[in-house]
Amino acid sequence: MTNKTKQKSRKQRSLIEFLKVKKINKEDGKNHNLIKYSTERIDTGVTQSLIDINISSNILKLRGSIAQEVFKRKIGVYYGLGKYYVAENKLKNTDRMDFLKRVYETFPYNYLDKQDPHSKISFYEYYTFQKSIDKDVINLLELQKINEYSWDILDPHIATRLLTSYVKLYLGDYLKPILSSFEYVRARIKTKQKTVPIKIPVTKKFEIRTLGYDPTQSEITLAIKRHASMNAVLLSSFPPDILAVVITKLKRLVNEAVKQDYRKVRIYSETQPGSGTAAVVEIISGSQNVMKFLEEHPKGAIHVEKRLKELGKSLQEVRYLLIGVYDNNVSLERAKKDERYHYYFTEHNAYLVLTPEVQKALFGKLIDDWKTSILNEYQNKLHEITSLGMFKHLETIRGIPVSLKERLVVRTSEGLQTVDDIRDILTNPKILSNMLPISEDALKETRKHKLRITLFCPEKFSERIHRTIFYDKLNQFRDGLLSNSFASVDEIELFQVKGENSSDYEEIMKDAGLDKIHDYTLAVIIFPEHYSKRNLELRIFYNWLKMRFYSENKPLVFQGARIDSVFGRYAKYASYNLILQIPPKLGIYPYSLEEHEDYDYIIGIDYTYWYERDTPSLGGGAVLTSPSGLIESIYPIALPSRTESLNMSKILSEWFTRTVKTNRHIIDKGHVTVLISRDGMIPKYERQTIQEFLSEYSGDMGMTIEAVEVRKRIAVRTWATQEPVAYYSPIKVGDCTYYLVDAHTGYPLGEKGNRTFYSSPYLIGSFYRFEKGKSSPVPGSAKKHVIESLIRLQKINYATTRMDNIKLPLPVDITHKLINFIRDTKMEIKGVGIPNSLFMI
């Protein structure tokens, strides 16, 4: 028997064995994968409080025969071989892309169920609303139907994906020309001899996504979202002589991008079935060079020829070949060397995404600024779509307004007192001189340590720094809160930096002893003058310093500041923000919200992957806060591989041991309540591990555990001509109710006096209550107290003086900042040698 035959029989046995277990008796109605959601439609406390809010949105409602038809259908669930495994092992190069495209169209939701560790054969579950499936797809994937669901018991995450695909499939001919359009934009490009005016057709794309659905009313709630990252120009639309200049500039930018591992140059193709955009890692110029490359890379040649044939072009017409990578979980340097990640484009099918870096490199400035056109584009698109007669625009949101005002509690040597605003603290000399950490436990810790403050400033500004608001406020905090908190605080040490390169800073910082830290040290870094903007170059500079000096066991934190923030026009506002960020980095929280009794703890959880996809990853963290916004602890999350989910039992065990068991108030009470706010969906595995934790630990004391999804990347956008009110608004999602939340002031567009406030809300999604003695959680809709507890944690801010300027609840926001820090520095850092330090802000 050949190896290939052996492998096939092993694969078939695995599939048959699984199907024996997976098979569900349809007559008894048992459902092992999906659970029936709570039939409670909406909290009555919410219903009675709904009012019309004067805020416009990009939300649409689809009703009528199109919606009625889909809800009559059952969702078929199939089990079979993994789509990528089939494409690699059963198909020719020329057929793989088309096969994957057909699979995605037929099964809009599919996921990896398991992979055989020996044969590496993967098995997937596939979901479809299609009444019939092509036989060759069934045969290639070796599909077996294992279940059939109605919409009312379908997991909302799956249902929304399927409905989006359904709308695109049956209304695509109407929607595509509306959602994808172009306009001519004037620009100027500099050649070696002169600056040439040009007019280029910029393609602008919108996407449509499902927010919610109501099978009983045959209604689908959708939103259209402008794809700013997809505004692009087809390379062949540049005149040939100008295209040569464009390619030269792009080559330089691509080389920088690979070196910095930052996806500056991105492209997509209308003929490419892959989703999203590909990062360019190499560009080959000249017909002969392109032909030579394709001769050496037959896989690329087959793909390029097929795409050219679709466009009515030939290889002889190709002057440029662009090599791109879709996989965001591999470094650009590695992707450039590994042909497995390569996708091939020519100037005839490559749409160049107009990223800010690309616009500045080609045109010297931004020619496509979303801020000036975004609202008109939304209004025009919404008008065009509603003109089709099938959609209704939700012009006014109905919701519950909530107050943005929350009083703060501050501790001084005279006791606790309340203030209306952070500015009431920063401008009150008496509070500043007598202020103490709000947490007595934090004070006990910091009083064991000495604090050293170092200030690194460009030589040119070293005299002026003493006369700035920033320096004055830094001294006020040193003489007040910091001196009151630590055993001793040294005078501020000023170090002059003579050069402007990172090596110049490194040298003086080593001279200052930052590579040999033994006790709490604050390093304030004034960036070189040419880093005047918050751009990639500044991030690279600052992150390099962090990577050079940060250590998991070193009690060292940085506070960076641009020249403009210290000496510029808005120095007063910026200086307050900079000073405000310093105490939390040292593990000191100078204020909190007033006490609130809904929960004892609220945990924010999120993670990502930044390493190469086949190596271990430190993915994020769990941030534990009190309901008053006090950071209680930060737990790192390490994941052995991309195929594993979070072990919530391990995270909660650490929380219980380190935090709950040391809290005398909780111990005396004999019961603890916690709300887990999970960024994104809460997968089944995570729900299981939470239930396991509850079963194991609830014998020690009474526990109430609830978990709710907080989804920040949704398609909804809102705008208002007056400064908007904070609110939450219910959205029907099957038998559940989700909540659109916007408790953020938004982004002001236009001139002062004629502004529109533009915002992107988040969604409070599926809610679970975990109870002792049950094998799985009780699902349902979040109650009013859950929503308002999260909104309340948007009203405390440790990064700026604007208390209404935090977009997400504090635990989720801090976890998101930790993830950004990990992504930026690519460090396997779990913290610094300072308890509960917000080193990542």
Helices and strands as residue ranges (DSSP letters): H 3-22, H 44-47, E 51-53, E 56-57, E 59-62, H 65-72, E 75-81, H 83-90, H 93-106, E 109-115, E 122-128, H 135-141, E 144-149, G 151-153, H 156-179, E 180-190, E 195-214, E 219-234, G 235-237, H 240-260, E 266-268, E 278-285, H 287-296, H 298-310, G 315-317, E 320-325, H 332-337, G 339-341, E 342-346, E 351-353, H 356-363, H 370-386, E 391-393, E 397-402, E 408-412, E 415-419, H 422-426, H 429-434, E 435-436, H 440-446, E 450-458, G 459-461, G 464-467, H 469-477, I 478-482, H 483-485, E 488-489, E 493-497, H 502-511, E 521-526, H 536-549, E 556-561, H 563-567, H 571-585, E 591-593, E 601-607, E 617-625, E 631-639, H 648-658, G 660-662, H 664-669, E 671-679, H 684-697, E 702-711, E 718-720, E 726-733, E 736-742, E 747-749, E 756-759, E 762-770, E 778-780, H 784-792, H 810-825
